[in-house]
Amino acid sequence: MFCSPSKFALALSVVLLALPIIINAQILTSDLAAAGQNGAETVEAEVMANRTYVQEQSELQKAVFRSYDRKIRPVRNQSSPVTIFFHAYLMHFSVDQLQQTVLLNGHIYMSWIDEMAVWDPAQFNNVRTTMTKQWELWHPDLRIANSVSGVNQYFEISKRSHATLTSISPNRTKVEVYPNFNIKVGCHFDYSDYPFDQQQCAARLYVASVMSEVELSVYYNLEPSVMLGWGNQSTKRHISDWELLSVQANLSFYRNRKYSSTRPTSAFEAQSSWSLLLLGVRLRRNAPLFWLSLALPSLCCALVNVVSFLLPVPEHSVGLLLLNFFLHGMFIRDALRALPPAVGDTPRIVLCANILLPVTLLCLLLHLGSRSLCKFLLAQLNASPPSSALATFVRSVIQPQEEEEEIEKSDGGRRISPLVALRLCCALLLLVVSVPLLSPLFRMSA
């Protein structure tokens, strides 16, 4: 059935009147939805703006370490090694001559790339750096091969330092740690050049993993930094009796029970090789009191032996040499306190003391038997042919009588007695022997 025209016109007018109301309702609904979305964004921005640094770091670290395993090497491809860049800061050193050990103190800078502890800075308010505890991350198990600390070497390199994580990309993070170290290593010292000796000692650091897993490398091939003092003492190089000449960091590789400076060339060799880092120091002894305490007494003892032959009366010379024995004993006592242990060849000052003591004893015996020796030499001289050139020269210098006159005028010239001539010859011979004996003590160090 068809409706009448009047009813159709009424229905059309009702629809036309209701259409603007429906359109306005749709517009208001869309406006409310847009306003609600803008309000949510405003609230989120406000929350992010009011978030503290601690909250940001906490949320970041929760996200980073949610599925992190510090027992697994931080690389996606477990066939690739982790390269550890190493740099040392030497803060103090100490030398124990008796134990032949060197104590090194300072801190280490190590860095590597971690592919597990990663994040996208865009999702964390563009935060690119965070700090965490070292033991929460994978880190190389650094050890000392020549440590003399025994079981305490586990604590020589700190494992309680903090680590800095810097996001390089969403898939790569740079890790930096600064552990302290207090390493005591054994050395081989040679004191034969005392007090101008120079000693070298190196701490051998390594990781327990083979090179196919972890590899050590020197950070940009830089030499270790030396910071024995601060401010005005930044150039300090002396500690106690030693001067630090240089510090070096060199790589070495251990394979088949041999050390080599050649890096393994294949992956097969890397699976049975270990990388070692040699942190070596070169020291020079600084002993300014050596001249006063050791060298000068040696010189005085040698001069007393020479002067004893210049005295006119042998009895006076005997008394002077007995006093020299007493002084020499005191000198040896003080020298034993100052000298290093007997390691390597004998130092020159010890050789000098070993020779001076028997020389002093020989001089004492010469003075005691000088009269008898003089008579024996005169008898041998008289028994020699008169035409001998040596006999003629000796007779022209000394007086051939057995009397012990100091000087006697004969034929208008001066000649000395045989006893004085013998003493002068001994003094000259002793002086010639003492000069090369004592000269090494007074040489300047190279």
ROVO-864194 format. One line per 10 residues: number of its first residue (from 1); for each residue x, y, z of C-alpha. Coordinates in pm, whole numbers, plus 50000, padded with zeros to 5 digits. Example, Ala and Ser with C-alpha at 12.3 -4.5 7.8 and 13.67 -1.06 7.14 Angstrom:
1> 51230:49550:50780; 51367:49894:50714
//
This chain:
1> 50000:50000:50000; 50111:50350:49926; 50092:50626:50180; 49912:50944:50104; 50106:51251:49985; 50026:51436:50304; 50182:51167:50525; 50493:51144:50301; 50544:51520:50322; 50514:51505:50701
11> 50775:51228:50731; 51016:51409:50501; 50989:51726:50705; 51064:51533:51026; 51379:51378:50869; 51502:51713:50745; 51453:51864:51087; 51642:51579:51264; 51940:51566:51021; 52127:51873:51163
21> 52087:51736:51514; 52244:51400:51409; 52532:51575:51230; 52605:51797:51532; 52600:51493:51756; 52859:51318:51538; 53081:51628:51539; 53059:51656:51917; 53150:51286:51952; 53461:51322:51733
31> 53561:51637:51920; 53530:51460:52251; 53743:51168:52125; 54013:51405:51997; 54004:51599:52320; 54040:51278:52519; 54342:51169:52312; 54507:51507:52354; 54442:51489:52725; 54604:51147:52748
41> 54909:51271:52562; 54924:51571:52792; 54905:51347:53097; 55177:51117:52957; 55404:51412:52879; 55341:51549:53225; 55429:51215:53381; 55750:51196:53179; 55841:51551:53270; 55783:51489:53639
51> 55976:51160:53638; 56301:51180:53835; 56643:51069:53715; 56639:50778:53955; 56308:50656:53820; 56432:50677:53462; 56750:50488:53545; 56559:50227:53743; 56315:50158:53462; 56601:50150:53210
61> 56805:49900:53410; 56499:49683:53474; 56440:49666:53101; 56809:49601:53022; 56870:49329:53281; 56529:49161:53263; 56666:48874:53054; 57041:48937:53093; 57269:48646:53189; 57607:48761:53317
71> 57753:48410:53278; 57724:48422:52900; 57965:48616:52684; 57782:48930:52560; 57791:48855:52186; 57511:48738:51961; 57745:48511:51771; 57916:48294:52035; 58184:48204:51780; 58314:48561:51787
81> 58561:48670:52058; 58512:48959:52296; 58795:49212:52266; 58893:49376:52596; 59074:49708:52564; 59315:49765:52852; 59485:50073:52997; 59659:50099:53336; 59710:50394:53570; 60005:50345:53807
91> 59955:50530:54135; 60226:50382:54358; 60501:50120:54364; 60712:49962:54634; 61026:49747:54607; 61124:49473:54852; 61490:49395:54782; 61512:49105:55025; 61207:48923:54887; 61272:49047:54530
101> 60915:49161:54484; 60748:49475:54349; 60411:49601:54469; 60210:49792:54208; 59905:49997:54300; 59662:50184:54077; 59351:50124:53870; 59270:49970:53535; 59051:50100:53255; 58880:49823:53058
111> 58618:49854:52787; 58436:49616:52554; 58121:49591:52344; 57817:49423:52500; 57549:49303:52258; 57313:49180:52530; 57276:49476:52767; 57118:49699:52501; 56828:49943:52479; 56675:50195:52244
121> 56734:50547:52383; 56422:50673:52202; 56207:50459:52431; 56372:50592:52748; 56358:50968:52705; 56684:50961:52499; 56889:50833:52795; 57209:50692:52646; 57423:50633:52956; 57365:50444:53275
131> 57576:50303:53555; 57554:49968:53725; 57761:49739:53944; 58037:49543:53780; 57924:49207:53918; 57583:49249:53753; 57751:49236:53411; 57964:48987:53231; 58325:49094:53278; 58661:48931:53203
141> 58816:48720:53478; 59150:48900:53493; 59431:48718:53677; 59803:48761:53751; 60032:48481:53637; 60338:48572:53849; 60163:48686:54165; 60328:48597:54497; 60016:48660:54706; 59894:48302:54695
151> 59522:48264:54757; 59495:48638:54819; 59559:48712:54452; 59182:48679:54399; 59146:49016:54573; 59440:49189:54397; 59209:49318:54122; 58884:49461:54255; 58555:49317:54138; 58347:49572:54328
161> 58381:49867:54096; 58105:50035:53893; 58047:49998:53522; 57937:50265:53277; 57709:50157:52992; 57683:50380:52686; 57435:50296:52412; 57602:50312:52071; 57304:50168:51886; 56995:49968:51984
171> 57207:49653:51936; 57544:49761:52077; 57651:49899:52416; 57996:50012:52523; 58092:49895:52873; 58365:50073:53073; 58496:49965:53415; 58769:50109:53642; 58872:49840:53893; 59151:49908:54141
181> 59451:49679:54161; 59712:49606:54426; 59947:49356:54263; 60253:49199:54424; 60472:49016:54174; 60803:48833:54197; 61102:48965:54004; 61460:48871:53921; 61694:49143:54045; 62065:49179:53976
191> 62259:49398:54220; 62603:49360:54061; 62596:49722:53942; 62505:49865:54285; 62445:50158:54342; 62390:50231:53971; 62177:49924:53909; 61858:49932:53706; 61591:49670:53762; 61303:49555:53545
201> 60990:49375:53656; 60662:49291:53485; 60319:49180:53600; 60168:48919:53367; 59792:48970:53340; 59574:48723:53155; 59218:48595:53128; 59125:48233:53184; 58940:48210:52850; 59120:48126:52528
211> 59162:48384:52253; 58871:48243:52053; 58648:48364:52339; 58822:48661:52504; 59116:48859:52371; 59316:49133:52544; 59428:49444:52356; 59616:49760:52451; 59386:50062:52440; 59494:50257:52128
221> 59849:50125:52188; 59893:50382:52466; 60159:50347:52732; 60031:50316:53090; 59972:50646:53269; 60185:50736:53573; 60026:50940:53851; 60254:50914:54154; 60152:51262:54268; 59896:51535:54213
231> 59919:51906:54142; 60273:52032:54183; 60391:51674:54233; 60245:51544:53907; 60598:51489:53772; 60704:51285:54073; 60904:50975:53982; 61095:50891:54303; 60968:50666:54580; 61208:50565:54855
241> 61542:50457:54700; 61405:50404:54349; 61327:50619:54048; 61065:50512:53797; 61215:50535:53449; 60935:50393:53236; 60618:50184:53235; 60521:49971:52938; 60228:49755:52836; 60303:49482:52583
251> 60104:49192:52450; 60229:48836:52456; 60067:48511:52349; 60094:48173:52517; 60055:47857:52313; 60202:47509:52341; 60382:47606:52663; 60571:47882:52485; 60547:48260:52492; 60549:48450:52166
261> 60492:48803:52043; 60323:48675:51725; 59944:48675:51723; 59772:48349:51619; 59682:48360:51253; 59397:48109:51243; 59088:48028:51443; 59230:47685:51521; 59538:47838:51685; 59320:48087:51874
271> 59132:47798:52036; 59453:47687:52210; 59614:48026:52276; 59588:48280:52555; 59664:48650:52538; 59874:48804:52814; 59936:49166:52892; 60279:49248:53038; 60268:49554:53261; 60640:49622:53303
281> 60825:49884:53507; 61190:49987:53481; 61348:50125:53798; 61680:50289:53877; 61832:50302:54222; 61865:50644:54382; 62133:50621:54656; 62278:50970:54718; 62424:50862:55055; 62636:50594:54890
291> 62932:50831:54858; 62924:50929:55224; 62848:50590:55376; 63036:50347:55150; 63261:50506:54887; 63434:50762:55110; 63527:50509:55385; 63676:50281:55117; 63884:50568:54983; 64002:50662:55333
301> 64107:50304:55411; 64304:50283:55088; 64476:50618:55153; 64570:50515:55508; 64747:50210:55366; 64947:50432:55130; 65027:50695:55393; 65154:50428:55634; 65457:50373:55411; 65543:50743:55418
311> 65590:50758:55795; 65959:50763:55902; 65925:50507:56182; 65782:50157:56111; 65632:50136:56459; 65414:50438:56382; 65299:50271:56063; 65202:49957:56253; 64990:50159:56495; 64824:50344:56206
321> 64736:50019:56030; 64590:49872:56348; 64365:50178:56366; 64281:50122:56000; 64173:49766:56082; 63933:49904:56341; 63792:50160:56098; 63764:49897:55828; 63561:49674:56060; 63317:49957:56133
331> 63292:50027:55761; 63207:49664:55685; 62940:49663:55956; 62771:49972:55810; 62808:49838:55457; 62629:49515:55543; 62329:49717:55659; 62312:49927:55343; 62401:49669:55080; 62126:49473:54900
341> 62108:49093:54922; 62374:48884:54752; 62190:48818:54426; 62371:48794:54094; 62732:48903:54063; 62911:49066:54355; 62880:49448:54363; 63201:49644:54311; 63185:49799:54656; 63192:49448:54805
351> 63485:49348:54585; 63666:49660:54696; 63603:49580:55063; 63714:49220:55009; 64043:49338:54858; 64108:49625:55099; 64105:49401:55404; 64379:49158:55286; 64577:49451:55142; 64573:49617:55485
361> 64689:49290:55641; 64968:49264:55382; 65079:49620:55457; 65091:49538:55828; 65309:49233:55762; 65540:49439:55541; 65589:49693:55817; 65658:49425:56075; 65912:49247:55855; 66051:49546:55670
371> 66392:49529:55840; 66437:49160:55766; 66314:49207:55411; 66552:49496:55361; 66850:49287:55478; 66746:49004:55247; 66723:49235:54947; 67061:49390:55026; 67217:49046:55046; 67071:48960:54709
381> 67195:49290:54572; 67548:49234:54696; 67547:48886:54547; 67453:49018:54203; 67728:49099:53948; 67864:49453:53990; 67829:49515:53617; 67454:49458:53627; 67257:49764:53514; 66996:49713:53785
391> 67259:49681:54056; 67432:49995:53932; 67106:50191:53935; 67008:50069:54282; 67350:50151:54426; 67323:50501:54282; 66990:50554:54459; 67036:50386:54797; 67327:50364:55032; 67460:50007:55048
401> 67542:50013:55422; 67315:49835:55665; 67274:50137:55889; 66928:50287:55884; 67014:50648:55841; 66752:50855:55668; 66980:51063:55454; 67355:51063:55422; 67582:51288:55220; 67835:51101:55013
411> 68043:51221:54716; 67848:51547:54715; 67505:51380:54654; 67201:51268:54854; 67114:50901:54884; 66845:50732:55093; 66868:50430:55318; 66752:50090:55191; 66462:50080:55438; 66321:50412:55319
421> 66363:50308:54957; 66172:49988:55023; 65889:50174:55192; 65865:50425:54907; 65850:50146:54651; 65572:49976:54846; 65378:50303:54869; 65411:50362:54496; 65307:50006:54414; 65009:50026:54649
431> 64900:50355:54494; 64916:50207:54146; 64701:49913:54257; 64446:50124:54450; 64363:50364:54165; 64206:50104:53930; 64049:49932:54230; 63864:50242:54351; 63794:50413:54019; 63477:50208:53939
441> 63322:50327:54264; 63336:50688:54154; 63222:50652:53798; 62903:50831:53698; 62606:50617:53617; 62520:50589:53251
//
